Amino acid sequence: MNKIISIGLLLFLLGNAAVFAQAKTNAVLKPKDTLKSIEIDPLTPAKAAFYSAILPGLGQAYNKKYWKIPIVYGAIGTSLYFYTDSKQKYHEYRDAYKSRLAGNPDPNYNYLSDKQLISAQEFYQRNASLSGLFVIGFYVLNIIDANVDAALIQFNVNQSLSLQPQITPDAVTLKSNLGLTINYRF
């Protein structure tokens, strides 16, 4: 069995050697519909990701997708707000519990038992941790979005590429058949 797997892996690697051995070059696309040429820069996605890593939203501005910048700052800002709010409430409940243990209870939290103060601390600590993860997640998502968007800008999308649903009647039963055709004209 191991021999079959190793032979299959060897054939796969040899069959794809041309894919792995391709050199990266700057290609120039010349669409039929326009006379201007579009130069592809392979470093554009890396630049956009770098700019977004330096300052969130800067990669989206580099890609000229200005409408995404408020979404980036809204997501990161909202998560950061919930993080700071949960941390503040955690410290309030922790300080109230500590002062109660020291013998001078906080009058604002007299209505809560010790168990409720501990439960509130755990609740807000968990929320702060989760909000911190969301801040980091949205920051990383901002970088990924800038990178992918910069890579997708360079794709050739013109009228010679089309995807059309097509309904054709069956020759025997004359019932409609739904199909999908992909046409590419050179």
C-alpha positions, 0 to 999 in steps of 0.5 A: 500500500505504501508503494502505491502511495509513494508512486502516486505522490511521485507522479503527482510531483512530476506531473506538476513540475512545470507548475512549480518551475514557472518563473514569475515575470511581468506579463502584459495583457492586450485585450481585443476591446481596448488599445491600451495594455494592462501591466500586471505588477506581482508586488501589488498585493504585497504592497496593499497588505503591507500598507494595511498592516501599517495602518488599517484601511490604508491598503483599501485606500491603495486599492482605491476601495474607499468605501471599505475604510469605514467598515474596517474602522467600524469593525475594529473600533466597535470591538476595541470599544467592547474590549475597553468597556469589559475591562473597565467593568471587570476592574470595577467588580474586582475592586469591589470584591477586594475591598469587601474582603479587606473589610470596607465594602463599596456602597455601590455594590452592597446589593451583590453577594460575593458569589455574584461579584465573582460571577460578574468578574468572570463574565466581563473577563471572558467578554474582554478576552473575546473582544480582544480576539475580535480586534485581532481578527478584524485587523488580520481580516483587513490585511487579507482583504487588501491583499486579495482585493489587490490580486483580484484587480489584476484579473482580465474581466471583459466581454469575451468572458461570460457565464450564462444560464441557458434553458433548452427543451429536451428533444424527446419529452420537450420538457425544459432542461436547465443548464449552465454554459461557460463561454470563452472567446479568443 
